[in-house]
Amino acid sequence: AFGDHADSQSGVSGRKAAIQADVEAHMRRLERSVGSMVDDRALVSLQTLDPADACEALRKVEELVQSQGGQCRNLSSILQSVCRKLEKKSTKPLRAEDEARYMASWGATAGDGPHGRGSLRARREDEEGDAFAESSGSDGGLAQVVSGVASASKGAPARATALQSPTGSNLDTPAGKKSWADIGDNEDDGDEDPWTPSHLEQLADKGLELRALGDKKSVFRISMANLSPPMTDAGLERYCSWLRARLTAFREEHGPESLRSCQGEVDFSQNNMTNQMVWILLETLAQNEVHVAFLKLNANNISQGGALAVCEFINMNEVAEAVQEIHLSHNEIDDESALELLRTLHSMRPRYPPLRAPE
């Protein structure tokens, strides 16, 4: 009996060791794909998880990176945040069937990643910027700060081709398709969508101000706040399809640069917007190089995924001028996401004009 117990213990240890090796291989593969190594903070967060949960964390991060076209400037920040989410949710012990399932799903091979790599602890920070800071705790103070209004005077949004929706580049997928960007969403889709094409087009026409002023300048304003009923995933997909057609026609008539410095305002506040909806909306705007000076998304259902979409929009829509105000109060944005948004805005500091001296 003692021998059987020892064999059983040895088998469990062997499975855990195998999954740990799989975590190592998958980590190297992920780092290689984005050209950046995970920093020490993220490694500590990953090592606090069971091997199976660590595999799950890496899988979720990889899905998000792939949804962004394989581009990621904040790999360590995303991984750390994912690990913390899983750590909070993980209350069950590691099971053999879970280990086997995760091992089968990865198929890691030896030799992936950069040469001369040591253990997880041996890796050192080489990613852009500082390591993602620790969250403040239970008071949510940082989230309160950023969830209000993040203001700046001028900067650079993003390149359209780099911003991807969480479901990939095809925005005509069925509504309600979930992804990592939907983390934290609680909304039920319902059986029927009140946002029929005719109803949506009627409100969309009333809520859009788009006109040329001459000299390559224009007016762009979307007023879709406090809709009744609130916008749905399917409704927003239809809306963005309609908006893309309008923006494309406008740019063809007035030139591609006509919207890059339009001081645009986008107001989708009080609409129960989900993370996926934020990705789709911002991608549509980035594809058409729209200067969104004022982005109002307060009082919605936005959490980590939606905040990340805003960060990507700010980072990548560099052809247009910069976001100046971001309204995100009364959402479900945690401290990690708030800090990442602060870091993103701070990284844009060289693109903003210097602070004027008081008169």
C-alpha contacts under 8 A as a table, 3 or more apart, distances in Angstrom:
res1	aa1	res2	aa2	distance
1	A	4	D	5.04
1	A	5	H	6.22
2	F	5	H	5.13
2	F	6	A	6.20
3	G	6	A	5.05
3	G	7	D	6.12
4	D	7	D	5.07
4	D	8	S	6.13
5	H	8	S	5.01
5	H	9	Q	6.16
6	A	9	Q	5.08
6	A	10	S	6.02
7	D	10	S	4.98
7	D	11	G	6.11
8	S	11	G	5.05
8	S	12	V	6.38
9	Q	12	V	5.21
9	Q	13	S	6.18
10	S	13	S	5.09
10	S	14	G	6.00
11	G	14	G	5.00
11	G	15	R	6.23
12	V	15	R	5.15
12	V	16	K	6.25
12	V	96	A	7.40
13	S	16	K	5.13
13	S	17	A	6.09
14	G	17	A	5.06
14	G	18	A	6.10
15	R	18	A	5.03
15	R	19	I	6.22
15	R	96	A	7.61
15	R	99	E	7.04
15	R	100	A	7.95
16	K	19	I	5.13
16	K	20	Q	6.06
16	K	51	P	6.67
16	K	99	E	7.43
17	A	20	Q	4.97
17	A	21	A	6.21
18	A	21	A	5.11
18	A	22	D	6.26
19	I	22	D	4.75
19	I	23	V	6.15
19	I	51	P	5.92
19	I	52	A	6.92
19	I	55	C	7.96
19	I	99	E	6.71
19	I	102	Y	7.79
19	I	103	M	6.26
20	Q	23	V	4.96
20	Q	24	E	6.30
20	Q	51	P	5.58
21	A	24	E	5.01
21	A	25	A	6.23
22	D	25	A	5.07
22	D	26	H	6.00
22	D	55	C	7.76
22	D	103	M	6.91
22	D	106	W	7.53
22	D	107	G	7.96
22	D	108	A	5.88
23	V	26	H	5.14
23	V	27	M	5.97
23	V	51	P	7.02
23	V	54	A	6.69
23	V	55	C	5.71
23	V	58	L	7.87
24	E	27	M	5.12
24	E	28	R	6.34
24	E	119	S	7.98
24	E	120	L	7.11
25	A	28	R	5.19
25	A	29	R	6.23
25	A	108	A	5.86
25	A	109	T	6.91
25	A	110	A	7.01
25	A	112	D	6.39
25	A	113	G	7.69
26	H	29	R	4.97
26	H	30	L	6.11
26	H	55	C	7.89
26	H	58	L	7.31
26	H	106	W	7.59
26	H	108	A	6.39
27	M	30	L	5.16
27	M	31	E	6.14
27	M	58	L	7.09
28	R	31	E	5.12
28	R	32	R	6.05
28	R	112	D	6.12
28	R	113	G	4.52
28	R	114	P	7.16
29	R	32	R	5.15
29	R	33	S	6.20
29	R	112	D	5.62
29	R	113	G	5.18
30	L	33	S	5.15
30	L	34	V	6.57
30	L	58	L	7.99
30	L	62	E	6.82
31	E	34	V	5.52
31	E	35	G	5.78
31	E	36	S	5.25
31	E	37	M	5.18
31	E	38	V	6.98
31	E	113	G	7.02
32	R	35	G	5.03
32	R	36	S	6.78
32	R	37	M	7.81
32	R	113	G	5.24
32	R	114	P	6.74
33	S	70	G	7.23
34	V	70	G	6.55
34	V	71	Q	6.20
34	V	72	C	6.38
36	S	75	L	7.47
36	S	126	D	7.11
36	S	127	E	5.85
37	M	75	L	7.98
37	M	76	S	7.87
37	M	123	R	7.71
37	M	124	R	7.77
37	M	125	E	6.87
37	M	126	D	6.25
37	M	127	E	6.26
38	V	42	A	6.35
38	V	43	L	6.76
38	V	75	L	6.72
38	V	76	S	5.11
38	V	123	R	7.51
38	V	124	R	7.67
38	V	125	E	6.57
38	V	126	D	7.73
38	V	127	E	7.14
39	D	42	A	5.62
39	D	43	L	6.35
39	D	76	S	5.97
39	D	123	R	7.04
39	D	124	R	5.76
39	D	125	E	4.08
39	D	126	D	6.81
39	D	127	E	6.91
39	D	131	A	6.63
40	D	43	L	4.97
40	D	44	V	6.19
40	D	121	R	7.33
40	D	123	R	6.97
40	D	124	R	6.12
40	D	125	E	6.08
40	D	131	A	7.78
41	R	44	V	5.22
41	R	45	S	6.40
41	R	76	S	7.77
41	R	80	Q	7.24
41	R	131	A	6.56
41	R	132	F	7.22
42	A	45	S	5.03
42	A	46	L	6.16
42	A	76	S	5.49
42	A	77	S	7.10
42	A	79	L	6.14
42	A	80	Q	4.66
43	L	46	L	4.98
43	L	47	Q	6.09
43	L	80	Q	7.86
43	L	120	L	6.77
43	L	121	R	7.08
44	V	47	Q	5.14
44	V	48	T	6.44
45	S	48	T	5.40
45	S	49	L	7.24
45	S	80	Q	5.81
45	S	83	C	5.91
45	S	84	R	7.01
46	L	49	L	5.66
46	L	54	A	5.90
46	L	57	A	7.89
46	L	79	L	7.81
46	L	80	Q	7.21
46	L	83	C	5.97
47	Q	50	D	7.52
47	Q	54	A	7.51
48	T	87	E	7.83
49	L	52	A	7.89
49	L	53	D	5.75
49	L	54	A	5.64
49	L	83	C	7.33
49	L	86	L	7.96
49	L	87	E	6.49
50	D	53	D	5.22
50	D	54	A	6.10
50	D	94	L	6.85
51	P	54	A	4.92
51	P	55	C	6.28
51	P	99	E	7.87
52	A	55	C	5.11
52	A	56	E	6.34
52	A	94	L	7.13
52	A	98	D	6.73
52	A	99	E	5.69
52	A	102	Y	6.47
53	D	56	E	4.85
53	D	57	A	6.12
53	D	86	L	7.05
53	D	90	S	8.00
54	A	57	A	5.01
54	A	58	L	6.29
54	A	83	C	7.47
55	C	58	L	5.20
55	C	59	R	6.12
55	C	102	Y	6.76
56	E	59	R	5.01
56	E	60	K	6.23
56	E	102	Y	7.73
57	A	60	K	5.24
57	A	61	V	6.27
57	A	79	L	7.00
57	A	82	V	5.97
57	A	83	C	5.94
57	A	86	L	7.30
58	L	61	V	5.08
58	L	62	E	6.03
58	L	79	L	7.22
59	R	62	E	5.08
59	R	63	E	6.23
60	K	63	E	5.13
60	K	64	L	6.40
60	K	82	V	7.63
60	K	180	W	6.35
61	V	64	L	5.17
61	V	65	V	6.20
61	V	75	L	7.97
61	V	78	I	6.80
61	V	79	L	6.20
61	V	82	V	7.40
62	E	65	V	5.04
62	E	66	Q	6.07
63	E	66	Q	5.15
63	E	67	S	6.16
63	E	180	W	7.01
64	L	67	S	4.99
64	L	68	Q	6.45
64	L	166	P	6.76
64	L	180	W	6.23
64	L	181	A	7.19
65	V	68	Q	5.16
65	V	69	G	6.72
65	V	70	G	5.11
65	V	71	Q	6.15
65	V	72	C	6.02
66	Q	69	G	5.16
66	Q	70	G	4.66
66	Q	71	Q	7.52
66	Q	168	G	7.91
67	S	70	G	7.04
67	S	164	Q	5.74
67	S	165	S	6.30
67	S	166	P	5.11
67	S	167	T	6.38
67	S	168	G	5.05
67	S	169	S	7.74
68	Q	71	Q	5.70
68	Q	72	C	7.17
68	Q	162	A	6.66
68	Q	163	L	5.93
68	Q	164	Q	4.62
68	Q	165	S	7.04
68	Q	166	P	7.38
68	Q	168	G	7.48
69	G	162	A	6.54
69	G	163	L	7.61
69	G	164	Q	6.44
69	G	168	G	7.90
71	Q	162	A	7.41
72	C	75	L	5.98
73	R	128	E	7.36
74	N	77	S	5.33
74	N	78	I	6.27
74	N	127	E	7.83
74	N	128	E	7.80
75	L	78	I	5.31
75	L	79	L	6.15
76	S	79	L	5.15
76	S	80	Q	6.05
76	S	127	E	7.72
76	S	131	A	7.30
76	S	132	F	7.04
77	S	80	Q	5.25
77	S	81	S	6.21
77	S	131	A	7.36
77	S	132	F	5.23
77	S	340	E	7.38
78	I	81	S	5.22
78	I	82	V	6.15
79	L	82	V	5.13
79	L	83	C	6.11
80	Q	83	C	5.15
80	Q	84	R	6.34
80	Q	132	F	7.75
81	S	84	R	5.21
81	S	85	K	6.36
81	S	336	E	6.43
82	V	85	K	5.11
82	V	86	L	6.30
83	C	86	L	5.16
83	C	87	E	5.98
84	R	87	E	4.94
84	R	88	K	6.24
85	K	88	K	5.38
85	K	89	K	6.44
86	L	89	K	5.03
86	L	90	S	5.79
87	E	90	S	5.23
88	K	91	T	7.85
94	L	98	D	7.14
94	L	99	E	7.53
95	R	98	D	5.28
95	R	99	E	6.45
96	A	99	E	5.11
96	A	100	A	6.28
97	E	100	A	5.10
97	E	101	R	6.09
98	D	101	R	5.08
98	D	102	Y	6.18
99	E	102	Y	5.28
99	E	103	M	6.12
100	A	103	M	5.11
100	A	104	A	6.12
101	R	104	A	5.25
101	R	105	S	6.25
102	Y	105	S	5.12
102	Y	106	W	6.57
103	M	106	W	5.62
103	M	107	G	6.56
104	A	107	G	5.95
109	T	112	D	6.42
111	G	115	H	7.84
114	P	117	R	6.55
117	R	122	A	7.96
117	R	123	R	7.55
118	G	121	R	7.88
118	G	122	A	5.55
118	G	123	R	6.89
119	S	122	A	5.13
119	S	123	R	6.94
120	L	123	R	5.74
121	R	124	R	7.99
125	E	131	A	7.60
127	E	130	D	7.66
132	F	339	L	7.83
132	F	340	E	7.46
133	A	336	E	7.77
133	A	339	L	7.33
134	E	336	E	7.49
135	S	335	D	5.40
135	S	336	E	5.78
135	S	339	L	7.94
136	S	139	D	7.25
136	S	140	G	6.79
136	S	141	G	7.23
136	S	142	L	7.23
136	S	335	D	6.92
137	G	140	G	6.52
140	G	143	A	5.30
140	G	144	Q	6.24
140	G	334	D	7.02
140	G	335	D	6.08
141	G	144	Q	5.03
141	G	145	V	6.39
141	G	335	D	7.65
142	L	145	V	5.05
142	L	146	V	6.37
142	L	335	D	5.66
142	L	338	A	6.29
142	L	339	L	7.02
143	A	146	V	5.36
143	A	147	S	5.62
143	A	333	I	6.26
143	A	334	D	5.69
143	A	335	D	4.87
143	A	337	S	7.68
143	A	338	A	5.04
143	A	339	L	7.67
144	Q	147	S	5.11
144	Q	148	G	6.35
144	Q	329	S	7.38
145	V	148	G	5.70
145	V	149	V	7.67
146	V	149	V	6.35
146	V	150	A	5.88
146	V	328	L	7.27
146	V	329	S	7.82
146	V	338	A	5.64
146	V	339	L	7.98
146	V	341	L	7.53
146	V	342	L	7.20
147	S	150	A	7.65
147	S	298	N	7.95
147	S	327	H	6.66
147	S	328	L	4.39
147	S	329	S	4.16
147	S	330	H	7.12
147	S	331	N	7.36
147	S	333	I	7.21
147	S	338	A	7.28
148	G	326	I	7.98
148	G	327	H	5.82
148	G	328	L	5.71
148	G	329	S	4.59
149	V	325	E	6.32
149	V	326	I	5.43
149	V	327	H	4.73
149	V	328	L	6.75
149	V	329	S	7.41
150	A	324	Q	7.82
150	A	325	E	5.54
150	A	326	I	5.13
150	A	327	H	6.81
151	S	324	Q	5.40
151	S	325	E	4.43
151	S	326	I	6.59
152	A	155	G	7.61
152	A	323	V	7.39
152	A	324	Q	4.62
152	A	325	E	6.37
152	A	352	Y	7.55
153	S	324	Q	5.35
153	S	352	Y	6.39
153	S	353	P	7.11
154	K	321	E	7.05
154	K	322	A	5.13
154	K	323	V	6.63
154	K	324	Q	5.71
154	K	351	R	7.07
154	K	352	Y	4.70
154	K	353	P	6.54
155	G	321	E	5.66
155	G	322	A	3.30
155	G	323	V	6.01
155	G	324	Q	7.12
155	G	348	M	6.37
155	G	349	R	7.47
155	G	351	R	4.99
155	G	352	Y	4.93
156	A	314	I	6.58
156	A	315	N	7.38
156	A	317	N	6.55
156	A	318	E	4.88
156	A	319	V	7.13
156	A	320	A	6.10
156	A	321	E	4.62
156	A	322	A	3.57
156	A	323	V	6.66
156	A	348	M	7.10
156	A	351	R	6.62
157	P	291	H	7.20
157	P	292	V	7.83
157	P	313	F	5.86
157	P	314	I	4.19
157	P	315	N	5.91
157	P	316	M	5.94
157	P	317	N	3.75
157	P	318	E	4.75
157	P	319	V	7.04
157	P	320	A	5.81
157	P	321	E	6.03
157	P	322	A	4.92
157	P	323	V	6.19
158	A	162	A	7.85
158	A	163	L	7.71
158	A	286	A	6.22
158	A	289	E	7.48
158	A	312	E	7.54
158	A	313	F	5.35
158	A	314	I	5.68
158	A	315	N	5.52
158	A	316	M	3.14
158	A	317	N	0.71
158	A	318	E	3.91
158	A	319	V	6.17
158	A	320	A	6.76
159	R	162	A	5.76
159	R	163	L	7.06
159	R	286	A	6.35
159	R	287	Q	7.35
159	R	289	E	7.15
159	R	316	M	4.61
159	R	317	N	3.69
159	R	318	E	5.31
159	R	319	V	6.02
160	A	163	L	5.73
160	A	283	E	6.83
160	A	285	L	7.85
160	A	286	A	4.33
160	A	287	Q	3.96
160	A	288	N	6.83
160	A	289	E	6.45
160	A	316	M	7.19
160	A	317	N	5.97
161	T	164	Q	7.53
161	T	286	A	7.88
161	T	287	Q	6.49
162	A	316	M	6.39
163	L	283	E	5.78
163	L	286	A	7.17
163	L	312	E	6.61
163	L	313	F	6.68
163	L	316	M	6.78
164	Q	167	T	7.95
164	Q	168	G	5.91
164	Q	169	S	5.66
164	Q	279	W	7.37
164	Q	283	E	6.36
165	S	168	G	5.23
165	S	169	S	6.10
165	S	171	L	7.46
165	S	276	Q	7.27
165	S	279	W	5.02
165	S	280	I	5.55
165	S	283	E	6.59
166	P	179	S	5.96
166	P	180	W	6.97
166	P	181	A	5.68
166	P	276	Q	6.57
166	P	279	W	6.77
167	T	170	N	7.28
167	T	171	L	7.59
167	T	173	T	7.82
167	T	177	K	7.34
167	T	178	K	7.55
167	T	179	S	6.47
168	G	171	L	7.41
170	N	173	T	6.39
171	L	237	E	6.94
171	L	280	I	7.06
172	D	237	E	7.03
173	T	177	K	7.50
174	P	177	K	6.31
174	P	234	A	7.44
175	A	233	D	5.53
175	A	234	A	4.73
175	A	237	E	7.51
176	G	189	D	6.69
176	G	233	D	6.33
176	G	234	A	7.40
178	K	181	A	7.81
178	K	182	D	6.16
178	K	276	Q	7.79
179	S	182	D	5.51
179	S	183	I	7.62
179	S	276	Q	7.96
180	W	183	I	5.60
180	W	305	G	7.09
181	A	275	N	5.90
181	A	276	Q	6.16
181	A	304	Q	7.37
181	A	305	G	4.06
181	A	306	G	6.75
182	D	185	D	5.52
182	D	274	T	7.15
182	D	275	N	5.25
182	D	276	Q	5.89
182	D	305	G	5.88
182	D	306	G	7.82
183	I	275	N	7.74
183	I	303	S	7.11
183	I	304	Q	6.57
183	I	305	G	6.10
184	G	303	S	5.93
184	G	304	Q	7.13
184	G	332	E	7.90
185	D	274	T	6.41
185	D	275	N	7.15
185	D	301	N	6.81
185	D	302	I	7.37
185	D	303	S	7.14
186	N	301	N	7.95
187	E	274	T	7.66
187	E	301	N	7.95
189	D	232	T	7.59
189	D	233	D	7.88
190	G	193	D	7.33
193	D	196	T	6.97
193	D	232	T	7.20
193	D	234	A	7.18
193	D	235	G	7.38
194	P	229	P	7.61
195	W	199	H	6.06
195	W	200	L	5.65
195	W	231	M	7.35
195	W	232	T	7.29
195	W	234	A	7.53
195	W	235	G	5.04
196	T	199	H	5.30
196	T	200	L	5.99
196	T	235	G	7.25
197	P	200	L	5.17
197	P	201	E	5.99
197	P	238	R	7.01
198	S	201	E	5.30
198	S	202	Q	6.26
199	H	202	Q	5.36
199	H	203	L	6.61
200	L	203	L	5.36
200	L	204	A	5.89
200	L	235	G	7.20
200	L	238	R	7.80
200	L	239	Y	6.80
201	E	204	A	4.88
201	E	205	D	6.02
201	E	239	Y	7.49
201	E	242	W	7.66
202	Q	205	D	5.53
202	Q	206	K	6.69
203	L	206	K	5.15
203	L	207	G	6.07
204	A	207	G	5.01
204	A	208	L	6.17
204	A	224	M	7.74
204	A	239	Y	7.20
205	D	208	L	5.58
206	K	209	E	7.97
207	G	221	R	7.87
207	G	222	I	5.54
207	G	223	S	4.68
207	G	224	M	5.83
208	L	220	F	7.52
208	L	221	R	5.81
208	L	222	I	4.75
208	L	223	S	6.44
209	E	219	V	6.88
209	E	220	F	5.58
209	E	221	R	4.99
209	E	222	I	6.50
210	L	218	S	7.25
210	L	219	V	5.46
210	L	220	F	4.74
210	L	221	R	6.62
211	R	218	S	5.64
211	R	219	V	5.33
211	R	220	F	6.98
212	A	216	K	7.63
212	A	217	K	6.14
212	A	218	S	4.18
212	A	219	V	6.33
212	A	254	H	7.46
212	A	258	S	7.75
213	L	216	K	7.31
213	L	217	K	5.28
213	L	218	S	4.91
213	L	219	V	7.10
214	G	217	K	5.52
214	G	218	S	7.11
216	K	254	H	7.24
216	K	255	G	7.57
216	K	257	E	6.72
216	K	258	S	4.95
217	K	258	S	5.57
217	K	259	L	7.10
217	K	261	S	7.02
217	K	262	C	6.14
218	S	258	S	6.25
218	S	259	L	6.44
218	S	261	S	7.98
218	S	262	C	5.32
219	V	262	C	5.71
219	V	263	Q	7.40
219	V	264	G	6.77
220	F	259	L	7.69
220	F	262	C	6.33
220	F	263	Q	7.31
220	F	264	G	4.80
220	F	265	E	6.59
221	R	264	G	5.56
221	R	265	E	4.78
221	R	266	V	5.96
222	I	265	E	6.19
222	I	266	V	4.76
222	I	267	D	5.90
222	I	268	F	7.97
223	S	266	V	6.54
223	S	267	D	5.16
223	S	268	F	6.90
224	M	227	L	6.52
224	M	267	D	5.80
224	M	268	F	5.07
224	M	269	S	7.47
225	A	267	D	5.73
225	A	268	F	4.63
225	A	269	S	4.77
225	A	270	Q	5.83
225	A	271	N	6.50
226	N	230	P	6.99
226	N	268	F	7.49
226	N	269	S	6.30
226	N	270	Q	4.69
226	N	271	N	5.54
227	L	230	P	4.96
227	L	231	M	6.72
227	L	270	Q	7.44
227	L	271	N	6.14
228	S	231	M	7.82
230	P	270	Q	7.80
230	P	271	N	4.77
230	P	272	N	6.17
231	M	235	G	5.99
231	M	236	L	6.45
231	M	271	N	5.82
231	M	272	N	7.00
231	M	273	M	6.95
232	T	235	G	4.94
232	T	236	L	6.07
232	T	273	M	7.49
233	D	236	L	5.24
233	D	237	E	6.30
233	D	274	T	7.70
233	D	276	Q	7.60
233	D	277	M	6.01
234	A	237	E	5.15
234	A	238	R	6.35
235	G	238	R	5.17
235	G	239	Y	6.07
236	L	239	Y	4.76
236	L	240	C	5.98
236	L	277	M	6.58
236	L	280	I	7.93
236	L	281	L	7.61
237	E	240	C	5.18
237	E	241	S	6.20
237	E	277	M	7.81
237	E	280	I	7.23
238	R	241	S	5.10
238	R	242	W	6.27
239	Y	242	W	5.09
239	Y	243	L	6.04
240	C	243	L	4.77
240	C	244	R	5.90
240	C	280	I	7.43
240	C	281	L	6.45
240	C	284	T	6.45
241	S	244	R	5.25
241	S	245	A	6.51
242	W	245	A	5.34
242	W	246	R	6.51
243	L	246	R	5.09
243	L	247	L	6.09
243	L	284	T	7.81
244	R	247	L	5.16
244	R	248	T	5.89
244	R	284	T	6.44
244	R	288	N	7.71
245	A	248	T	5.20
245	A	249	A	6.19
246	R	249	A	5.31
246	R	250	F	6.19
247	L	250	F	5.01
247	L	251	R	6.13
247	L	288	N	6.70
248	T	251	R	5.24
248	T	252	E	6.15
248	T	288	N	7.06
249	A	252	E	5.12
249	A	253	E	6.29
250	F	253	E	5.22
250	F	254	H	6.03
250	F	255	G	7.76
251	R	254	H	5.15
251	R	255	G	4.82
251	R	256	P	4.94
251	R	257	E	7.58
251	R	258	S	6.48
251	R	259	L	7.62
251	R	288	N	7.99
252	E	255	G	5.57
252	E	256	P	6.88
254	H	258	S	6.03
255	G	258	S	5.53
256	P	259	L	7.08
256	P	260	R	7.94
256	P	288	N	7.92
256	P	289	E	7.87
257	E	260	R	5.34
257	E	261	S	7.87
257	E	289	E	7.93
258	S	261	S	7.30
258	S	262	C	7.36
259	L	262	C	5.21
259	L	288	N	7.82
259	L	289	E	6.51
259	L	290	V	5.00
259	L	291	H	6.09
259	L	320	A	7.62
260	R	289	E	5.79
260	R	290	V	5.31
260	R	291	H	4.90
260	R	319	V	6.90
260	R	320	A	4.20
260	R	321	E	6.04
261	S	264	G	7.90
261	S	290	V	7.64
261	S	291	H	5.39
261	S	320	A	6.27
261	S	321	E	5.59
262	C	290	V	7.52
262	C	291	H	5.76
262	C	292	V	7.76
263	Q	291	H	5.98
263	Q	292	V	6.23
263	Q	293	A	5.01
263	Q	294	F	7.61
264	G	290	V	7.44
264	G	291	H	5.67
264	G	292	V	4.59
264	G	293	A	5.27
264	G	294	F	6.48
265	E	292	V	5.77
265	E	293	A	6.01
265	E	294	F	4.67
265	E	295	L	6.17
265	E	296	K	7.86
266	V	292	V	6.79
266	V	294	F	6.23
266	V	295	L	5.13
266	V	296	K	6.05
267	D	294	F	7.99
267	D	295	L	6.32
267	D	296	K	4.64
267	D	297	L	6.50
268	F	271	N	6.35
268	F	273	M	7.88
268	F	296	K	6.05
268	F	297	L	5.36
268	F	298	N	7.76
269	S	296	K	5.79
269	S	297	L	4.51
269	S	298	N	4.83
269	S	299	A	5.72
269	S	300	N	6.44
270	Q	273	M	7.87
270	Q	297	L	7.49
270	Q	298	N	6.42
270	Q	299	A	4.64
270	Q	300	N	5.42
271	N	299	A	7.16
271	N	300	N	5.59
272	N	299	A	7.17
272	N	300	N	4.20
272	N	301	N	4.99
272	N	302	I	7.99
273	M	277	M	6.05
273	M	278	V	6.91
273	M	300	N	5.01
273	M	301	N	5.27
273	M	302	I	6.44
274	T	277	M	5.23
274	T	278	V	6.50
274	T	300	N	7.21
274	T	301	N	5.19
274	T	302	I	5.38
274	T	303	S	7.97
274	T	306	G	7.27
275	N	278	V	5.16
275	N	279	W	6.45
275	N	301	N	7.41
275	N	302	I	5.38
275	N	303	S	6.62
275	N	304	Q	7.74
275	N	305	G	5.37
275	N	306	G	4.17
275	N	307	A	7.90
275	N	309	A	7.92
276	Q	279	W	5.17
276	Q	280	I	6.36
276	Q	305	G	7.67
276	Q	306	G	7.06
277	M	280	I	5.17
277	M	281	L	6.12
278	V	281	L	5.20
278	V	282	L	6.07
278	V	306	G	5.73
278	V	309	A	6.80
278	V	310	V	7.92
279	W	282	L	5.40
279	W	283	E	6.00
279	W	306	G	6.69
279	W	309	A	5.50
279	W	310	V	7.97
280	I	283	E	5.22
280	I	284	T	6.25
281	L	284	T	5.26
281	L	285	L	6.51
282	L	285	L	5.09
282	L	286	A	6.05
282	L	309	A	7.45
282	L	310	V	7.54
282	L	313	F	6.61
283	E	286	A	4.99
283	E	287	Q	5.97
283	E	313	F	7.63
284	T	287	Q	5.27
284	T	288	N	6.72
285	L	288	N	5.42
285	L	289	E	6.32
285	L	290	V	5.42
286	A	289	E	4.86
286	A	290	V	6.05
286	A	313	F	7.07
286	A	317	N	5.87
287	Q	290	V	7.87
289	E	317	N	6.81
289	E	319	V	6.46
289	E	320	A	5.60
290	V	320	A	6.21
291	H	320	A	5.14
291	H	321	E	5.45
291	H	322	A	6.74
291	H	323	V	7.27
292	V	295	L	6.36
292	V	321	E	7.84
292	V	322	A	7.21
292	V	323	V	5.66
292	V	324	Q	8.00
293	A	321	E	7.80
293	A	322	A	6.36
293	A	323	V	4.36
293	A	324	Q	4.88
293	A	325	E	6.36
294	F	323	V	6.39
294	F	324	Q	5.96
294	F	325	E	4.83
294	F	326	I	6.22
295	L	323	V	7.46
295	L	325	E	6.14
295	L	326	I	4.94
295	L	327	H	6.21
296	K	325	E	7.95
296	K	326	I	6.02
296	K	327	H	4.65
296	K	328	L	6.87
297	L	300	N	6.57
297	L	326	I	7.65
297	L	327	H	5.62
297	L	328	L	5.34
297	L	329	S	7.85
298	N	327	H	5.41
298	N	328	L	4.26
298	N	329	S	4.79
298	N	330	H	5.80
298	N	331	N	6.58
299	A	328	L	7.22
299	A	329	S	6.20
299	A	330	H	4.52
299	A	331	N	5.63
300	N	330	H	6.83
300	N	331	N	5.51
301	N	331	N	5.58
301	N	332	E	6.47
302	I	305	G	7.43
302	I	306	G	5.39
302	I	307	A	7.14
302	I	331	N	5.34
302	I	332	E	5.67
302	I	333	I	6.66
303	S	306	G	5.60
303	S	307	A	6.31
303	S	331	N	6.63
303	S	332	E	4.64
303	S	333	I	4.51
303	S	334	D	7.10
304	Q	307	A	5.24
304	Q	308	L	6.23
304	Q	332	E	7.73
304	Q	333	I	5.85
304	Q	334	D	6.87
304	Q	337	S	5.70
305	G	308	L	5.12
305	G	309	A	6.33
306	G	309	A	4.97
306	G	310	V	6.48
307	A	310	V	5.16
307	A	311	C	6.40
307	A	333	I	7.07
307	A	337	S	6.15
307	A	338	A	7.64
307	A	341	L	7.10
308	L	311	C	4.95
308	L	312	E	6.22
308	L	337	S	7.04
308	L	340	E	7.86
308	L	341	L	7.60
309	A	312	E	5.12
309	A	313	F	6.16
310	V	313	F	5.05
310	V	314	I	6.26
310	V	341	L	7.80
311	C	314	I	5.19
311	C	315	N	6.16
311	C	340	E	7.57
311	C	341	L	5.84
311	C	344	T	6.11
312	E	315	N	5.01
312	E	316	M	5.87
313	F	316	M	5.47
313	F	317	N	5.74
314	I	317	N	6.10
314	I	318	E	7.75
314	I	322	A	7.39
314	I	323	V	6.92
314	I	344	T	7.39
314	I	345	L	7.70
315	N	318	E	6.95
315	N	344	T	7.05
315	N	348	M	7.82
317	N	320	A	6.14
318	E	321	E	7.05
318	E	322	A	7.85
323	V	326	I	7.39
328	L	331	N	6.41
333	I	337	S	6.21
333	I	338	A	6.64
334	D	337	S	5.49
334	D	338	A	6.25
335	D	338	A	4.96
335	D	339	L	6.06
336	E	339	L	5.20
336	E	340	E	6.26
337	S	340	E	5.03
337	S	341	L	6.23
338	A	341	L	5.15
338	A	342	L	6.29
339	L	342	L	4.98
339	L	343	R	6.15
340	E	343	R	5.00
340	E	344	T	6.13
341	L	344	T	5.02
341	L	345	L	6.23
342	L	345	L	5.20
342	L	346	H	6.07
343	R	346	H	5.01
343	R	347	S	6.11
344	T	347	S	5.14
344	T	348	M	6.63
345	L	348	M	5.23
345	L	349	R	6.78
346	H	349	R	5.19
347	S	350	P	7.46
348	M	351	R	5.56
348	M	352	Y	7.07
349	R	352	Y	5.45
350	P	353	P	7.69
